[in-house]
Amino acid sequence: MISWKVMKSGTCFCFVPRSRKIVISGMNNYLDRMGLGIFSEIENLEEARKRVCYLLETLKDRFLLSQGSGKNYVKMHDVVRDVAIYIASEGRHVFMVSHSVNSEEFPRRTSYESYSHMSIVASNIDELPKPIFFPRLEFLMLKLFEEPFKLQDDFFVGMNKLNVLSLSAYEDSILPFPKSVQLLSNLRTLSLIKLRLDDISIIGELVTLEILTIRDSTLEVLPVEIGKLTNLILLEFWNERVPLENISPGVLSRLVRLEELTLVECSGDVIHSNLDLSSKLTRYYLNMGQQVRSYHDSSLMDNYHRIMVLYVIETTPLGDWICRMLKTSELVHSRGNGSKNVLTELLGDGLQNMKDLLLADCDSMTRLLDIHCQNTIPFPKLERLEVIRFCSLRYLLACPWLWGVRQT
């Protein structure tokens, strides 16, 4: 028998459009901030992630969710979804879920004052009906399909209680950020996906933000104003089309509460920069350097917490921050002649944390693993070593500690 409590917990997943897969990693960023009381008293993101996994297994065991096409995806049947929305709206939370891709206007209602959670998919929204107030709105997920679209400057007026905001487009859409976003004084989670953002400096006014996700934008510089967001615990900048060319010194170091960092598609210049990061960082995925896009594999994040994927052409010294991150990484994939410097840093402490190491396309090395560890056992956690296209390599290694490691 399915309990009322378990069924209510399924409401967390009903905001995804019908017949669409639910990305588990994305839900981690929303669930404890949706105001449903399911994720109370959570101290950090790692605990929230474990709670999400437990919730998913519970819902799958009761056939409220089914496994999707991959490990990181689940699906919810339309009937279950409709019942979950009904249950959620029985209490103090009132849901509006409108997923009509042919709609060209904001869903019309006599009043919007009762809604606490809204998920809207539409072709376009030219303007909001006037007057309109959202005094109880805590969660807004808005996805538009038409290009380009523009939200009015006063779009967020009257949404003072908003905790979670997700804006996304089907393809590239130009979005001058509405000035009224700075009125969202309680906003804790902001997600911007597939939007061509020319200027997001106004985000710096959202000092209560804890989670910021920017995916597939056209930004080439991480705005200096992000350094004002000192309450951030998760920052995700995921650009697979236009590389991030610059991160100004002092931006990341000011994010003293940061627990998780994802930087995908950064230029090689960032590798040689001197930056500082929060000492509280427990998870990171750094994917940077020229041509690194072709080596991007998001499934790595399912198995490792601390990941660096680098394409290092220059043999100039690595940035201090890269050297520090290398020593704590579980997986490092490095390509290019600069991989010699990467390996030098890793060998300094005998790869104490390394589980998966790939080195490729380096012509300047004749000896690979020249170990001189006196006080520590080298490679205590190494599970996989792969070396590709080291044209001058004469010696790989001669070390009895590696007998149990699979070599490729």
C-alpha positions in Angstrom: 0.0 0.0 0.0 1.3 3.5 -0.9 1.2 5.9 2.0 0.0 9.5 1.7 3.5 10.7 2.8 5.3 8.7 0.0 2.8 9.9 -2.6 3.3 13.5 -1.5 7.0 13.1 -1.9 6.5 12.4 -5.5 5.2 15.9 -6.1 8.9 17.0 -6.3 9.1 15.5 -9.8 5.8 16.6 -11.3 7.1 19.9 -12.7 8.9 18.2 -15.6 6.7 18.2 -18.8 4.7 15.1 -19.6 6.6 12.1 -21.1 10.0 13.8 -20.5 12.9 12.2 -18.7 13.8 13.6 -15.3 17.5 14.4 -14.8 18.4 13.3 -11.3 21.5 15.6 -10.9 19.3 18.6 -11.8 16.8 17.7 -9.1 19.4 17.8 -6.4 19.6 21.6 -6.9 15.8 22.1 -6.4 14.3 19.6 -3.9 15.4 21.0 -0.5 14.4 24.5 -1.6 10.9 23.8 -2.9 9.3 24.6 0.4 7.5 21.2 0.6 8.9 20.2 4.0 10.4 17.0 2.6 14.0 18.1 2.9 14.1 19.9 6.3 17.2 20.2 8.5 19.7 19.3 5.7 23.2 20.7 6.5 25.0 20.4 3.2 24.6 19.4 -0.5 26.1 15.9 0.0 23.4 15.1 2.6 20.8 16.5 0.2 22.1 14.3 -2.6 21.9 11.2 -0.4 18.4 12.0 0.6 17.4 12.4 -3.1 18.8 9.0 -3.9 16.9 7.4 -1.0 13.7 9.2 -2.2 14.2 8.0 -5.7 14.6 4.4 -4.7 11.5 4.6 -2.4 9.4 5.9 -5.3 10.7 3.4 -7.8 10.1 0.5 -5.3 6.4 1.7 -5.2 6.3 2.1 -9.0 5.7 5.9 -8.8 8.9 6.4 -10.8 10.5 4.1 -13.4 14.2 3.9 -14.5 15.0 6.1 -17.5 17.3 5.4 -20.4 20.4 5.9 -18.3 21.6 5.8 -14.7 21.0 9.5 -14.2 17.4 9.6 -15.5 14.0 8.6 -14.2 10.5 8.9 -15.6 7.0 9.5 -14.1 3.8 8.2 -15.6 1.3 10.9 -16.6 -1.4 9.5 -14.4 0.9 9.4 -11.4 2.0 12.9 -12.1 -1.6 14.2 -12.2 -2.4 12.5 -8.9 0.7 13.9 -7.3 -0.2 17.5 -8.4 -3.7 17.0 -7.0 -2.3 15.7 -3.6 0.2 18.6 -3.4 -2.6 21.1 -3.9 -4.7 19.7 -1.0 -2.7 21.5 1.6 -1.2 25.0 1.8 0.7 24.5 -1.4 -1.2 25.2 -4.6 0.4 24.1 -7.9 0.0 25.4 -11.4 1.4 23.1 -14.1 0.8 24.3 -17.6 2.8 22.5 -20.3 1.3 23.5 -23.7 4.0 24.1 -26.3 1.5 25.8 -28.6 0.5 28.4 -26.0 1.6 32.0 -26.7 0.4 33.6 -23.5 0.7 33.3 -19.7 -1.9 30.9 -18.4 -5.0 32.9 -17.6 -6.6 32.7 -14.1 -9.0 34.8 -12.2 -6.4 35.2 -9.4 -2.8 34.1 -8.9 -2.6 34.9 -5.3 -3.0 31.3 -4.1 -0.3 29.7 -6.2 2.9 28.6 -4.4 4.5 26.6 -7.2 4.3 27.1 -11.0 5.8 25.2 -13.9 5.0 26.7 -17.3 6.0 25.5 -20.8 4.9 27.7 -23.7 5.8 28.9 -27.2 6.1 32.5 -26.1 4.9 34.9 -23.4 4.7 38.4 -24.7 3.4 40.0 -21.5 1.8 39.2 -18.2 -1.9 40.0 -17.7 -2.3 43.1 -15.6 -2.7 43.6 -12.7 -1.0 40.4 -11.4 0.3 39.4 -8.0 2.1 36.3 -6.8 2.4 37.0 -3.0 2.8 33.2 -2.2 4.9 32.1 -5.1 8.0 30.1 -4.0 8.9 28.1 -7.1 8.8 29.2 -10.8 10.0 27.0 -13.7 9.5 28.7 -17.1 10.5 27.1 -20.4 9.9 28.9 -23.7 10.3 27.5 -27.2 10.2 30.5 -29.5 13.2 32.6 -30.4 13.8 35.3 -29.5 11.8 36.2 -26.5 12.0 39.0 -23.9 10.6 39.1 -20.5 9.2 42.5 -19.4 11.4 44.5 -17.0 8.6 44.3 -14.3 8.1 40.5 -14.8 9.2 39.6 -11.3 7.4 42.4 -9.5 5.1 40.9 -6.8 7.2 37.6 -6.5 8.9 38.6 -3.2 8.8 35.1 -1.7 10.3 33.3 -4.7 12.9 30.8 -3.6 13.6 28.9 -6.8 13.7 30.3 -10.4 14.5 28.3 -13.5 14.4 29.9 -16.9 15.2 27.9 -20.0 14.7 27.8 -23.8 14.4 25.1 -26.4 17.2 26.7 -28.5 19.2 29.8 -28.2 17.1 32.7 -27.0 18.2 36.2 -26.3 17.2 37.2 -22.8 18.1 40.7 -21.6 17.7 40.1 -17.9 14.6 41.8 -16.4 15.6 44.6 -14.0 13.0 43.4 -11.5 15.0 40.3 -10.8 16.9 42.3 -8.2 13.7 42.5 -6.2 13.8 38.7 -5.5 15.3 39.2 -2.0 14.6 35.6 -1.0 15.9 33.8 -4.1 18.1 30.8 -3.2 18.3 28.9 -6.5 18.7 30.3 -10.0 19.0 28.2 -13.1 19.5 29.7 -16.6 19.6 27.2 -19.5 20.1 27.7 -23.2 19.8 31.4 -23.0 22.0 33.9 -24.9 22.9 36.1 -22.0 24.7 39.3 -22.9 24.9 40.8 -19.4 24.1 39.2 -16.1 25.9 41.5 -13.8 22.6 42.3 -12.1 22.8 38.8 -10.6 25.3 40.2 -8.1 22.3 41.9 -6.3 20.9 38.5 -5.4 22.9 38.1 -2.3 20.7 35.3 -0.8 21.6 32.9 -3.7 22.9 29.6 -2.7 22.8 27.7 -6.0 23.6 29.2 -9.4 23.5 27.2 -12.6 24.3 28.7 -16.0 24.3 26.2 -18.9 24.8 26.7 -22.7 25.0 30.5 -22.6 27.2 32.7 -24.7 29.1 34.3 -21.9 32.9 34.4 -22.3 33.7 36.0 -19.0 32.6 35.0 -15.5 31.1 38.2 -14.3 33.0 39.9 -11.5 29.7 40.5 -9.7 29.3 36.8 -9.0 31.9 37.4 -6.3 29.2 39.3 -4.3 27.3 36.0 -3.9 29.0 35.0 -0.8 26.3 32.6 0.2 26.8 30.4 -2.8 27.3 26.7 -2.0 27.0 25.5 -5.6 28.2 27.2 -8.8 27.8 25.5 -12.2 29.0 27.1 -15.4 28.5 24.6 -18.2 29.4 26.1 -21.6 29.8 23.5 -24.4 29.7 26.0 -27.3 31.6 29.2 -26.3 34.6 28.8 -24.1 34.9 30.8 -20.9 37.9 32.9 -21.6 38.5 34.6 -18.3 37.9 34.3 -14.6 38.9 37.5 -12.8 41.1 37.1 -9.8 39.2 37.3 -6.5 35.8 36.2 -7.9 36.0 32.6 -6.8 38.0 33.2 -3.6 35.1 35.4 -2.2 32.7 32.4 -2.4 33.8 31.1 1.0 30.8 28.8 1.5 31.2 27.0 -1.9 30.9 23.2 -1.6 30.5 22.3 -5.3 32.0 23.8 -8.4 31.5 22.8 -12.1 33.4 24.7 -14.8 33.0 23.1 -18.3 34.6 24.5 -21.4 37.1 27.0 -20.2 40.0 28.3 -22.3 43.6 27.2 -21.8 44.4 30.7 -20.3 42.4 29.8 -17.2 44.6 26.8 -16.5 47.6 29.1 -16.1 45.9 31.7 -14.1 46.3 32.2 -10.3 43.0 31.8 -8.6 41.8 30.8 -5.1 38.9 28.5 -4.1 36.9 27.8 -1.0 38.5 25.4 1.5 35.0 23.8 1.9 34.9 22.5 -1.6 34.0 18.8 -1.6 33.0 18.2 -5.2 34.3 19.7 -8.4 34.3 19.0 -12.1 36.9 21.2 -14.0 36.9 20.7 -17.8 39.2 23.2 -19.5 41.7 23.8 -22.3 41.5 24.0 -26.1 39.7 21.2 -27.8 38.7 19.7 -24.5 35.0 19.7 -25.6 35.5 16.5 -27.6 36.7 14.7 -24.4 33.7 15.8 -22.2 31.9 13.0 -20.6 29.2 13.9 -18.0 28.9 10.3 -16.8 32.2 10.7 -15.0 30.3 12.7 -12.4 28.4 9.6 -11.4 31.5 7.8 -10.1 33.9 10.5 -9.0 33.6 13.5 -6.7 36.7 15.4 -7.7 37.4 15.5 -11.5 39.8 17.4 -13.7 39.8 17.1 -17.5 42.5 19.2 -19.1 43.9 19.9 -22.6 47.2 21.6 -21.8 49.1 22.7 -24.9 51.5 25.1 -23.3 54.4 23.8 -21.3 54.4 27.0 -19.1 53.8 26.4 -15.4 50.3 25.6 -14.3 48.3 28.0 -12.1 48.7 27.5 -8.4 45.0 26.7 -8.0 45.3 23.9 -10.6 48.3 22.4 -8.8 46.3 22.4 -5.5 43.2 20.8 -7.2 45.3 18.1 -8.9 46.6 16.8 -5.5 43.0 16.2 -4.3 41.5 14.9 -7.5 40.2 11.3 -7.9 40.2 11.4 -11.7 42.5 13.3 -14.0 42.5 13.1 -17.8 45.2 15.3 -19.3 46.1 15.7 -23.0 48.8 17.8 -24.7 52.5 18.5 -24.1 51.6 20.4 -20.9 50.6 17.0 -19.4 54.3 16.7 -18.3 53.6 19.5 -15.8 50.4 17.9 -14.7 52.2 14.6 -14.0 55.0 16.4 -12.2 52.4 17.9 -9.8 50.7 14.5 -9.3 53.9 12.6 -8.6 54.9 15.1 -5.8 52.8 13.2 -3.3 52.7 9.8 -5.0 49.1 10.2 -6.4 47.6 9.6 -3.0 44.0 10.4 -4.0 44.1 9.3 -7.7 41.8 6.5 -8.9 41.7 7.1 -12.6 44.6 8.7 -14.6 44.7 9.2 -18.3 47.6 10.9 -20.1 47.7 11.5 -23.8 49.5 13.3 -26.7 52.7 14.3 -25.0 55.9 14.0 -27.1 58.4 15.4 -24.6 58.6 12.6 -22.0 60.9 9.5 -22.1 60.0 8.2 -18.6 56.6 8.4 -17.2 56.3 7.3 -13.6 59.6 7.9 -11.9 58.7 7.4 -8.2 60.7 8.6 -5.3 58.3 8.2 -2.3 60.0 7.5 1.0 57.3 8.0 3.6 54.1 7.1 1.6 53.0 4.2 -0.6 52.6 5.5 -4.2 49.2 5.0 -5.9 47.3 3.6 -2.9 43.9 4.1 -4.6 44.8 3.9 -8.3 42.4 1.6 -10.3 43.0 2.6 -13.9 46.0 4.0 -15.8 45.9 4.8 -19.5 48.7 6.3 -21.6 48.0 7.2 -25.2 50.3 8.6 -27.9 53.5 9.3 -25.9 55.8 9.0 -29.0 59.1 9.5 -27.1 58.2 7.2 -24.2 60.9 4.6 -23.4 60.0 3.6 -19.9 56.5 3.4 -18.4 57.2 2.3 -14.8 59.0 -0.3 -12.7 57.2 -0.4 -9.4 56.1 -3.5 -7.5 53.2 -1.7 -5.9 51.3 -1.5 -9.2 51.0 -5.2 -9.9 47.2 -5.1 -9.2 46.6 -2.1 -11.5 45.1 -2.7 -14.9 47.3 -0.9 -17.5 46.1 0.1 -21.0 
